[in-house]
Amino acid sequence: MTTTELDPQATGGCSPDGGCVIVDHHAGARIGQPAMVVPGAMEALQGVGAAIAASGLPEGVVDLVNLRVSQINGCGVCLLGDVHIAKKHGETDDRIAVVAAWREAPFFTPAERAALALAEAVTRVSDRPDPVPDDVWEDAARHYDEQSLAALVLQIANINLWNRLNIATRQVAGAYEW
């Protein structure tokens, strides 16, 4: 299946909250977005997103984690969508602009910093012998109870999955409307 064969009525699935529709079927991707091509995949992945949303993990933390992970992975589709969603949720331009430099910026709470550190560690698992150091984990555990911490780990894995699906198949930023 190519991107030109996708159902023009296909909606959702570009973010865990289902916030996009396909607007350009000739974007040049290798194939259609895999979660939209494989029957049942989109619903399953959206189910993970819904479970995370229901966990009580703050929406703003999810937005920041999505932005940072998508920056690290270089996923233009997710990054563009993450910016739109974060702004829709009330995130400020200043915080969006400096999330890649969160350590040097004064705009983030200790809990957000812990989530961003954990997101970076989990995303870059092959960069060091101890991929998620105890101090990074313990800092996150100080700010989040077990359910929220589990949801945070699931969200980090979830956005990494979306990034990898889009990068592997060369999905194009701007081919989706948020």
Z-matrix of the N, CA and C atoms (Angstrom, degrees):
N
C 1 1.447
C 2 1.526 1 108.21
N 3 1.283 2 118.38 1 138.47
C 4 1.456 3 123.03 2 175.61
C 5 1.519 4 109.21 3 -107.86
N 6 1.323 5 116.40 4 170.53
C 7 1.463 6 119.13 5 -179.68
C 8 1.514 7 111.39 6 -64.27
N 9 1.326 8 117.86 7 -22.68
C 10 1.462 9 119.31 8 179.88
C 11 1.519 10 111.68 9 -75.05
N 12 1.323 11 117.29 10 -13.25
C 13 1.454 12 120.72 11 -178.86
C 14 1.533 13 113.32 12 -96.37
N 15 1.303 14 117.51 13 -0.38
C 16 1.452 15 119.70 14 -179.49
C 17 1.524 16 110.61 15 -67.89
N 18 1.296 17 114.71 16 148.01
C 19 1.459 18 121.48 17 177.52
C 20 1.521 19 109.95 18 -63.04
N 21 1.315 20 119.12 19 121.68
C 22 1.466 21 120.02 20 -179.12
C 23 1.518 22 113.11 21 -64.63
N 24 1.309 23 118.80 22 -13.40
C 25 1.456 24 121.78 23 178.84
C 26 1.528 25 111.89 24 -95.49
N 27 1.345 26 117.61 25 1.38
C 28 1.455 27 120.37 26 -178.60
C 29 1.522 28 109.42 27 -60.29
N 30 1.312 29 115.86 28 131.28
C 31 1.459 30 119.92 29 179.12
C 32 1.510 31 109.58 30 -133.32
N 33 1.310 32 114.58 31 163.08
C 34 1.450 33 120.84 32 175.85
C 35 1.511 34 112.45 33 74.25
N 36 1.316 35 114.42 34 176.45
C 37 1.428 36 120.91 35 172.21
C 38 1.509 37 115.60 36 86.98
N 39 1.291 38 118.79 37 -7.69
C 40 1.449 39 119.46 38 177.89
C 41 1.513 40 110.80 39 -82.26
N 42 1.287 41 116.54 40 -16.18
C 43 1.451 42 122.04 41 175.22
C 44 1.525 43 107.04 42 -146.43
N 45 1.333 44 116.39 43 161.52
C 46 1.460 45 118.17 44 179.56
C 47 1.520 46 113.23 45 -56.80
N 48 1.339 47 118.22 46 -25.37
C 49 1.462 48 119.42 47 179.06
C 50 1.523 49 111.90 48 -93.39
N 51 1.354 50 117.80 49 10.69
C 52 1.464 51 121.49 50 175.22
C 53 1.508 52 113.44 51 70.54
N 54 1.331 53 117.75 52 33.36
C 55 1.441 54 121.08 53 -171.01
C 56 1.504 55 118.37 54 -92.64
N 57 1.325 56 121.33 55 45.82
C 58 1.461 57 119.05 56 173.57
C 59 1.519 58 111.29 57 -159.43
N 60 1.311 59 114.16 58 163.89
C 61 1.459 60 122.31 59 171.58
C 62 1.521 61 107.69 60 -134.05
N 63 1.305 62 117.06 61 153.68
C 64 1.453 63 121.22 62 178.51
C 65 1.521 64 108.45 63 -76.11
N 66 1.336 65 116.80 64 129.55
C 67 1.458 66 120.02 65 179.40
C 68 1.526 67 112.32 66 -117.36
N 69 1.340 68 118.22 67 -15.46
C 70 1.457 69 120.66 68 -179.27
C 71 1.520 70 109.13 69 -136.55
N 72 1.311 71 116.27 70 101.97
C 73 1.464 72 120.99 71 -178.64
C 74 1.523 73 111.91 72 -80.60
N 75 1.308 74 119.03 73 -3.95
C 76 1.459 75 123.12 74 -178.93
C 77 1.520 76 110.00 75 -112.02
N 78 1.293 77 117.22 76 34.73
C 79 1.452 78 121.73 77 -173.23
C 80 1.525 79 113.10 78 -74.61
N 81 1.304 80 119.25 79 -13.61
C 82 1.450 81 121.12 80 177.96
C 83 1.508 82 115.30 81 93.35
N 84 1.304 83 118.34 82 13.71
C 85 1.455 84 120.43 83 176.59
C 86 1.526 85 109.59 84 -67.75
N 87 1.316 86 116.10 85 155.84
C 88 1.459 87 121.24 86 179.46
C 89 1.523 88 111.49 87 -62.58
N 90 1.315 89 115.91 88 -44.00
C 91 1.471 90 123.44 89 178.26
C 92 1.524 91 106.58 90 -146.46
N 93 1.305 92 116.10 91 174.81
C 94 1.454 93 119.47 92 173.44
C 95 1.517 94 110.31 93 -63.56
N 96 1.313 95 116.61 94 161.52
C 97 1.460 96 121.05 95 178.67
C 98 1.527 97 107.40 96 -57.19
N 99 1.342 98 118.12 97 119.70
C 100 1.465 99 121.22 98 -173.52
C 101 1.521 100 115.27 99 -51.40
N 102 1.321 101 117.55 100 -37.33
C 103 1.465 102 119.53 101 -179.70
C 104 1.518 103 111.63 102 -67.91
N 105 1.329 104 116.76 103 -20.75
C 106 1.459 105 120.73 104 177.11
C 107 1.529 106 111.61 105 -91.87
N 108 1.300 107 116.58 106 -20.24
C 109 1.466 108 121.29 107 -177.87
C 110 1.532 109 111.42 108 -85.18
N 111 1.322 110 117.46 109 -41.19
C 112 1.461 111 121.88 110 -176.77
C 113 1.535 112 109.38 111 -85.32
N 114 1.327 113 117.30 112 117.34
C 115 1.468 114 120.17 113 -178.77
C 116 1.533 115 111.79 114 -55.60
N 117 1.307 116 114.95 115 131.23
C 118 1.457 117 121.81 116 177.57
C 119 1.521 118 114.83 117 87.13
N 120 1.328 119 118.05 118 -16.13
C 121 1.464 120 120.17 119 -176.56
C 122 1.527 121 111.39 120 -66.60
N 123 1.316 122 116.27 121 -46.44
C 124 1.466 123 119.52 122 -178.41
C 125 1.523 124 110.88 123 -59.38
N 126 1.310 125 116.59 124 -45.42
C 127 1.464 126 120.44 125 -179.89
C 128 1.531 127 110.76 126 -61.73
N 129 1.315 128 116.71 127 -40.87
C 130 1.464 129 120.06 128 179.26
C 131 1.521 130 111.05 129 -64.47
N 132 1.324 131 116.70 130 -45.02
C 133 1.461 132 120.13 131 -179.63
C 134 1.526 133 111.50 132 -67.99
N 135 1.315 134 116.84 133 -38.01
C 136 1.460 135 119.25 134 175.57
C 137 1.521 136 110.87 135 -66.44
N 138 1.318 137 117.10 136 -30.23
C 139 1.462 138 120.86 137 175.55
C 140 1.520 139 111.67 138 -63.45
N 141 1.329 140 116.89 139 -39.94
C 142 1.471 141 120.48 140 175.56
C 143 1.526 142 109.18 141 -62.33
N 144 1.321 143 117.00 142 -46.71
C 145 1.463 144 120.58 143 178.28
C 146 1.514 145 112.44 144 -59.12
N 147 1.324 146 116.64 145 -40.41
C 148 1.470 147 120.80 146 179.13
C 149 1.527 148 110.99 147 -66.24
N 150 1.329 149 117.38 148 -39.61
C 151 1.465 150 120.70 149 178.36
C 152 1.527 151 110.48 150 -64.06
N 153 1.320 152 116.74 151 -41.14
C 154 1.465 153 120.36 152 177.84
C 155 1.532 154 109.54 153 -63.75
N 156 1.322 155 117.10 154 -44.83
C 157 1.470 156 121.37 155 179.63
C 158 1.525 157 111.32 156 -60.38
N 159 1.321 158 117.32 157 -35.97
C 160 1.465 159 121.93 158 -178.71
C 161 1.521 160 112.87 159 -79.76
N 162 1.314 161 117.48 160 -8.97
C 163 1.469 162 121.10 161 -174.25
C 164 1.519 163 113.74 162 -75.08
N 165 1.321 164 117.32 163 -19.60
C 166 1.454 165 120.56 164 -175.78
C 167 1.521 166 113.36 165 98.43
N 168 1.330 167 118.05 166 -4.00
C 169 1.458 168 120.20 167 174.59
C 170 1.525 169 107.70 168 -61.11
N 171 1.322 170 118.95 169 127.38
C 172 1.461 171 120.61 170 -175.96
C 173 1.534 172 112.72 171 -57.33
N 174 1.316 173 114.93 172 134.77
C 175 1.465 174 122.33 173 -179.31
C 176 1.536 175 111.62 174 -55.65
N 177 1.320 176 116.87 175 -38.99
C 178 1.459 177 120.76 176 179.44
C 179 1.518 178 112.84 177 -64.15
N 180 1.326 179 116.80 178 -35.35
C 181 1.469 180 120.90 179 176.86
C 182 1.526 181 109.56 180 -66.48
N 183 1.320 182 116.39 181 -43.39
C 184 1.474 183 120.64 182 176.76
C 185 1.529 184 109.46 183 -57.90
N 186 1.320 185 117.07 184 -45.46
C 187 1.464 186 120.80 185 -179.21
C 188 1.519 187 111.57 186 -61.31
N 189 1.334 188 117.48 187 -46.11
C 190 1.468 189 120.87 188 -179.47
C 191 1.526 190 111.47 189 -64.31
N 192 1.321 191 116.24 190 -42.90
C 193 1.464 192 120.55 191 178.16
C 194 1.528 193 110.14 192 -61.50
N 195 1.324 194 116.90 193 -45.11
C 196 1.466 195 119.79 194 179.19
C 197 1.519 196 111.49 195 -59.82
N 198 1.327 197 116.83 196 -45.10
C 199 1.459 198 120.85 197 178.82
C 200 1.522 199 111.20 198 -59.28
N 201 1.326 200 116.32 199 -50.39
C 202 1.466 201 119.89 200 -174.88
C 203 1.529 202 111.88 201 -65.69
N 204 1.307 203 117.27 202 -44.79
C 205 1.468 204 120.22 203 -179.80
C 206 1.526 205 110.37 204 -64.20
N 207 1.318 206 117.62 205 -42.18
C 208 1.464 207 120.60 206 179.10
C 209 1.522 208 111.21 207 -65.52
N 210 1.334 209 117.61 208 -33.42
C 211 1.465 210 120.44 209 173.99
C 212 1.519 211 110.85 210 -64.09
N 213 1.317 212 116.66 211 -48.53
C 214 1.462 213 121.17 212 -178.93
C 215 1.522 214 110.70 213 -58.81
N 216 1.320 215 116.25 214 -44.79
C 217 1.462 216 120.81 215 -175.89
C 218 1.526 217 113.17 216 -81.12
N 219 1.312 218 117.82 217 -13.55
C 220 1.456 219 121.02 218 179.66
C 221 1.517 220 113.28 219 70.40
N 222 1.331 221 117.06 220 37.55
C 223 1.461 222 121.04 221 179.61
C 224 1.529 223 109.34 222 -94.92
N 225 1.320 224 115.98 223 101.00
C 226 1.453 225 121.27 224 -178.71
C 227 1.512 226 113.25 225 -63.19
N 228 1.329 227 117.21 226 -39.41
C 229 1.470 228 120.60 227 179.70
C 230 1.521 229 109.85 228 -60.13
N 231 1.325 230 116.63 229 -51.61
C 232 1.459 231 119.96 230 -178.24
C 233 1.517 232 111.17 231 -68.36
N 234 1.316 233 117.49 232 -40.68
C 235 1.455 234 119.66 233 -178.06
C 236 1.523 235 111.35 234 -62.21
N 237 1.308 236 117.23 235 -44.36
C 238 1.466 237 120.15 236 177.62
C 239 1.531 238 110.22 237 -61.46
N 240 1.309 239 116.32 238 -46.78
C 241 1.462 240 119.86 239 177.80
C 242 1.515 241 112.58 240 -64.33
N 243 1.350 242 117.14 241 -40.37
C 244 1.460 243 121.13 242 179.81
C 245 1.526 244 111.14 243 -60.86
N 246 1.335 245 116.84 244 -40.86
C 247 1.467 246 120.74 245 178.67
C 248 1.523 247 110.00 246 -63.20
N 249 1.333 248 116.85 247 -47.65
C 250 1.469 249 120.22 248 -179.68
C 251 1.528 250 111.48 249 -60.47
N 252 1.324 251 116.17 250 -44.47
C 253 1.468 252 120.25 251 -178.88
C 254 1.524 253 110.79 252 -66.39
N 255 1.335 254 117.50 253 -44.33
C 256 1.465 255 120.72 254 179.36
C 257 1.525 256 110.99 255 -60.19
N 258 1.321 257 116.66 256 -42.25
C 259 1.468 258 119.70 257 178.54
C 260 1.530 259 110.41 258 -65.50
N 261 1.319 260 116.68 259 -39.81
C 262 1.467 261 120.63 260 177.61
C 263 1.531 262 110.84 261 -61.37
N 264 1.327 263 116.15 262 -33.08
C 265 1.470 264 121.18 263 178.87
C 266 1.523 265 112.32 264 -83.88
N 267 1.337 266 117.67 265 2.53
C 268 1.453 267 120.70 266 175.90
C 269 1.516 268 115.88 267 97.64
N 270 1.313 269 117.96 268 7.56
C 271 1.464 270 120.57 269 178.84
C 272 1.527 271 109.73 270 -65.61
N 273 1.328 272 116.68 271 144.16
C 274 1.463 273 120.97 272 -177.29
C 275 1.527 274 111.57 273 -84.95
N 276 1.323 275 114.95 274 154.61
C 277 1.466 276 120.72 275 177.26
C 278 1.525 277 111.07 276 -60.67
N 279 1.326 278 117.43 277 -39.22
C 280 1.464 279 120.44 278 -179.12
C 281 1.522 280 111.67 279 -61.68
N 282 1.319 281 116.62 280 -46.34
C 283 1.468 282 119.35 281 -179.01
C 284 1.526 283 110.94 282 -67.92
N 285 1.310 284 117.80 283 -39.50
C 286 1.468 285 120.52 284 177.13
C 287 1.525 286 109.79 285 -62.24
N 288 1.331 287 116.42 286 -41.94
C 289 1.463 288 120.69 287 -176.90
C 290 1.520 289 113.06 288 -64.78
N 291 1.329 290 117.63 289 -32.18
C 292 1.467 291 119.09 290 -174.29
C 293 1.526 292 114.23 291 -111.93
N 294 1.312 293 117.87 292 14.45
C 295 1.462 294 118.06 293 -178.95
C 296 1.531 295 111.60 294 -61.14
N 297 1.323 296 118.69 295 -29.39
C 298 1.465 297 120.44 296 176.99
C 299 1.530 298 111.57 297 -68.28
N 300 1.319 299 116.88 298 -22.12
C 301 1.466 300 122.18 299 179.55
C 302 1.521 301 110.21 300 -115.52
N 303 1.311 302 116.85 301 38.83
C 304 1.457 303 121.68 302 -173.92
C 305 1.524 304 113.21 303 -58.65
N 306 1.318 305 118.31 304 -29.16
C 307 1.466 306 120.47 305 -179.17
C 308 1.537 307 111.63 306 -65.32
N 309 1.337 308 116.45 307 -31.92
C 310 1.455 309 121.19 308 -176.90
C 311 1.526 310 113.28 309 -96.29
N 312 1.313 311 117.39 310 -7.50
C 313 1.468 312 121.04 311 -176.10
C 314 1.527 313 110.57 312 -98.42
N 315 1.325 314 117.31 313 141.23
C 316 1.459 315 120.87 314 -177.43
C 317 1.527 316 114.64 315 -84.27
N 318 1.332 317 117.47 316 3.08
C 319 1.460 318 121.46 317 -168.74
C 320 1.526 319 115.85 318 -84.87
N 321 1.329 320 118.58 319 -4.65
C 322 1.461 321 120.72 320 -170.76
C 323 1.524 322 111.78 321 -112.45
N 324 1.322 323 115.10 322 139.83
C 325 1.463 324 120.77 323 178.97
C 326 1.528 325 110.04 324 -73.70
N 327 1.331 326 117.02 325 163.12
C 328 1.466 327 119.18 326 175.51
C 329 1.540 328 112.80 327 -57.07
N 330 1.320 329 117.85 328 -38.90
C 331 1.470 330 120.61 329 178.85
C 332 1.530 331 110.91 330 -65.56
N 333 1.330 332 117.06 331 -41.56
C 334 1.464 333 120.09 332 177.51
C 335 1.516 334 111.08 333 -65.17
N 336 1.319 335 117.59 334 -39.67
C 337 1.466 336 121.73 335 177.87
C 338 1.526 337 110.60 336 -62.22
N 339 1.322 338 116.17 337 -41.52
C 340 1.468 339 119.91 338 178.65
C 341 1.525 340 110.64 339 -63.71
N 342 1.327 341 116.55 340 -41.19
C 343 1.468 342 120.45 341 178.66
C 344 1.528 343 110.73 342 -65.69
N 345 1.324 344 117.37 343 -40.92
C 346 1.467 345 120.61 344 179.49
C 347 1.528 346 111.30 345 -66.89
N 348 1.329 347 117.57 346 -39.71
C 349 1.470 348 120.63 347 177.18
C 350 1.523 349 110.67 348 -63.11
N 351 1.327 350 116.21 349 -43.34
C 352 1.458 351 119.96 350 177.98
C 353 1.524 352 110.94 351 -64.64
N 354 1.319 353 116.67 352 -41.48
C 355 1.467 354 120.39 353 178.91
C 356 1.523 355 111.09 354 -60.79
N 357 1.318 356 116.84 355 -42.98
C 358 1.461 357 119.67 356 178.46
C 359 1.523 358 111.13 357 -63.77
N 360 1.325 359 117.32 358 -44.68
C 361 1.463 360 120.84 359 -178.75
C 362 1.527 361 111.29 360 -63.27
N 363 1.325 362 117.01 361 -47.29
C 364 1.467 363 120.26 362 -178.01
C 365 1.527 364 111.04 363 -66.96
N 366 1.320 365 117.29 364 -33.65
C 367 1.465 366 120.84 365 179.38
C 368 1.526 367 111.34 366 -72.10
N 369 1.308 368 117.45 367 -35.28
C 370 1.470 369 122.20 368 -176.05
C 371 1.525 370 111.19 369 -103.44
N 372 1.305 371 117.85 370 48.85
C 373 1.459 372 121.34 371 -173.78
C 374 1.528 373 114.38 372 -61.55
N 375 1.319 374 118.44 373 -24.63
C 376 1.462 375 119.15 374 -178.11
C 377 1.525 376 113.09 375 -93.05
N 378 1.313 377 118.27 376 3.36
C 379 1.466 378 121.30 377 -175.66
C 380 1.525 379 114.50 378 -82.32
N 381 1.311 380 118.53 379 -14.19
C 382 1.462 381 119.96 380 -178.27
C 383 1.521 382 110.01 381 -153.90
N 384 1.333 383 116.13 382 158.67
C 385 1.473 384 119.90 383 -177.57
C 386 1.527 385 113.52 384 -61.32
N 387 1.338 386 116.44 385 -35.28
C 388 1.467 387 121.19 386 177.62
C 389 1.526 388 106.19 387 -110.14
N 390 1.335 389 117.25 388 89.27
C 391 1.469 390 120.81 389 -170.66
C 392 1.522 391 114.99 390 -55.90
N 393 1.318 392 117.37 391 -40.97
C 394 1.465 393 121.07 392 178.47
C 395 1.528 394 106.44 393 -122.85
N 396 1.332 395 115.72 394 90.61
C 397 1.466 396 119.14 395 -177.43
C 398 1.529 397 112.69 396 -60.41
N 399 1.316 398 115.46 397 151.80
C 400 1.456 399 120.85 398 -179.46
C 401 1.526 400 112.20 399 -56.23
N 402 1.328 401 118.33 400 -39.07
C 403 1.467 402 119.20 401 -177.45
C 404 1.530 403 111.25 402 -65.65
N 405 1.330 404 117.42 403 -35.03
C 406 1.472 405 120.79 404 177.27
C 407 1.529 406 109.45 405 -67.97
N 408 1.321 407 116.17 406 -46.06
C 409 1.469 408 120.39 407 179.49
C 410 1.527 409 111.13 408 -62.87
N 411 1.329 410 116.24 409 -46.79
C 412 1.464 411 120.42 410 -177.39
C 413 1.525 412 111.85 411 -63.79
N 414 1.334 413 116.88 412 -36.18
C 415 1.463 414 119.38 413 176.88
C 416 1.526 415 110.30 414 -63.95
N 417 1.318 416 116.93 415 -44.59
C 418 1.471 417 119.79 416 177.55
C 419 1.534 418 110.45 417 -62.71
N 420 1.319 419 117.02 418 -41.41
C 421 1.470 420 120.90 419 -178.98
C 422 1.530 421 112.02 420 -65.76
N 423 1.334 422 117.82 421 -25.67
C 424 1.475 423 120.78 422 175.84
C 425 1.531 424 111.61 423 -68.70
N 426 1.318 425 116.83 424 -26.23
C 427 1.465 426 120.97 425 -173.90
C 428 1.532 427 113.98 426 -102.77
N 429 1.319 428 116.81 427 -17.93
C 430 1.468 429 120.24 428 -174.95
C 431 1.519 430 109.51 429 -131.02
N 432 1.338 431 116.03 430 136.58
C 433 1.461 432 119.42 431 174.88
C 434 1.531 433 108.55 432 -71.72
N 435 1.314 434 116.51 433 175.31
C 436 1.466 435 119.96 434 -173.47
C 437 1.532 436 112.60 435 -58.44
N 438 1.324 437 117.72 436 -43.66
C 439 1.465 438 119.73 437 -179.38
C 440 1.527 439 111.00 438 -65.28
N 441 1.311 440 117.59 439 -43.98
C 442 1.465 441 120.44 440 179.41
C 443 1.525 442 111.41 441 -67.41
N 444 1.324 443 116.35 442 -37.78
C 445 1.464 444 119.94 443 177.47
C 446 1.532 445 110.54 444 -66.17
N 447 1.321 446 116.62 445 -40.64
C 448 1.467 447 120.05 446 176.32
C 449 1.528 448 110.24 447 -63.53
N 450 1.324 449 116.93 448 -41.45
C 451 1.462 450 120.52 449 177.69
C 452 1.523 451 110.80 450 -64.48
N 453 1.321 452 117.25 451 -38.39
C 454 1.459 453 121.35 452 177.87
C 455 1.529 454 110.66 453 -62.31
N 456 1.320 455 117.15 454 -45.71
C 457 1.477 456 120.73 455 177.68
C 458 1.528 457 110.08 456 -62.40
N 459 1.326 458 117.19 457 -42.89
C 460 1.467 459 119.91 458 176.58
C 461 1.522 460 111.52 459 -61.34
N 462 1.347 461 117.55 460 -40.73
C 463 1.459 462 119.77 461 179.84
C 464 1.520 463 111.46 462 -65.90
N 465 1.308 464 116.90 463 -40.92
C 466 1.467 465 120.37 464 177.47
C 467 1.532 466 109.60 465 -61.07
N 468 1.309 467 117.02 466 -44.96
C 469 1.472 468 120.51 467 177.76
C 470 1.524 469 110.83 468 -64.91
N 471 1.325 470 116.75 469 -39.61
C 472 1.463 471 121.88 470 -177.79
C 473 1.526 472 111.52 471 -63.93
N 474 1.332 473 118.08 472 -47.17
C 475 1.462 474 119.01 473 -179.55
C 476 1.522 475 110.56 474 -69.84
N 477 1.323 476 117.76 475 -33.28
C 478 1.468 477 119.73 476 173.98
C 479 1.525 478 110.71 477 -62.01
N 480 1.327 479 116.98 478 -40.18
C 481 1.469 480 120.93 479 177.50
C 482 1.525 481 110.43 480 -61.48
N 483 1.343 482 117.37 481 -48.89
C 484 1.469 483 120.67 482 179.56
C 485 1.529 484 110.87 483 -60.02
N 486 1.348 485 116.09 484 -42.42
C 487 1.462 486 119.68 485 178.00
C 488 1.519 487 110.81 486 -58.97
N 489 1.304 488 117.11 487 -45.38
C 490 1.460 489 121.10 488 -176.42
C 491 1.530 490 111.73 489 -69.03
N 492 1.318 491 117.28 490 -38.24
C 493 1.468 492 119.41 491 175.82
C 494 1.523 493 110.55 492 -60.63
N 495 1.321 494 116.64 493 -45.14
C 496 1.462 495 120.71 494 -177.76
C 497 1.526 496 112.87 495 -71.40
N 498 1.323 497 117.14 496 -40.46
C 499 1.463 498 120.75 497 -179.08
C 500 1.525 499 111.09 498 -68.61
N 501 1.328 500 117.17 499 -45.96
C 502 1.470 501 120.59 500 -177.62
C 503 1.517 502 112.36 501 -60.45
N 504 1.322 503 115.99 502 -34.89
C 505 1.472 504 119.89 503 -176.08
C 506 1.530 505 112.39 504 -100.91
N 507 1.323 506 115.61 505 6.74
C 508 1.472 507 122.84 506 178.50
C 509 1.529 508 113.16 507 54.67
N 510 1.326 509 114.62 508 45.67
C 511 1.462 510 118.39 509 172.83
C 512 1.525 511 107.56 510 -64.26
N 513 1.310 512 116.53 511 149.22
C 514 1.466 513 121.05 512 -171.13
C 515 1.535 514 111.25 513 -110.75
N 516 1.329 515 114.61 514 128.98
C 517 1.465 516 119.70 515 174.96
C 518 1.511 517 108.24 516 -60.51
N 519 1.321 518 116.30 517 135.72
C 520 1.457 519 121.65 518 -178.40
C 521 1.509 520 113.53 519 96.91
N 522 1.327 521 117.08 520 -10.66
C 523 1.461 522 120.15 521 177.14
C 524 1.519 523 111.44 522 -81.35
N 525 1.322 524 115.88 523 -4.68
C 526 1.466 525 122.27 524 179.84
C 527 1.520 526 108.03 525 -123.87
N 528 1.305 527 116.94 526 146.63
C 529 1.450 528 122.29 527 177.64
C 530 1.525 529 108.51 528 -107.41
N 531 1.332 530 117.66 529 126.48
C 532 1.466 531 122.47 530 -174.32
C 533 1.503 532 111.24 531 -100.25
